[in-house]
Amino acid sequence: MDIMNQITKITLAWELFGQDIPRTRIAQRLEVNRETIGIWIKSIQGHSFGLRGFIDDYLKAKKGERTKGS
C-alpha cells in the first residue's frame, strides 16, 4: 500500500463529501469500500483538528512495526 496514495484518497473523499457527493459514489470513484469512506468521514468530523489532525494520526498509526496478536 502506498501511504501517499491513501492520504490522497482520504483528502479527496473529504472534499467530495463536502460537495454533497454520496458516499457510495465517492467509494466507487476512489475504488474504496463505502464503509471505509464512512469511517474516514466520521473520524474527520469527530477530530478536534479536522482533516489535518486525522491525517497526522493516520500517519502515526502507520509508522513502525505491528505486533502480532496471539
Residue pairs with C-beta under 8 A, 6 or more apart in sequence:
3 59
3 62
6 58
7 55
7 58
7 59
9 30
9 32
10 40
10 44
10 51
10 54
10 55
10 58
11 51
11 55
12 26
12 30
13 26
13 30
13 32
13 37
13 40
13 41
14 40
14 41
14 44
14 51
16 25
16 26
16 29
17 23
17 26
17 37
17 41
23 34
23 37
23 38
23 41
24 34
26 32
26 37
27 33
27 34
27 36
27 37
30 37
40 54
43 54
44 50
44 51
44 54
47 53
47 54
47 57
49 56
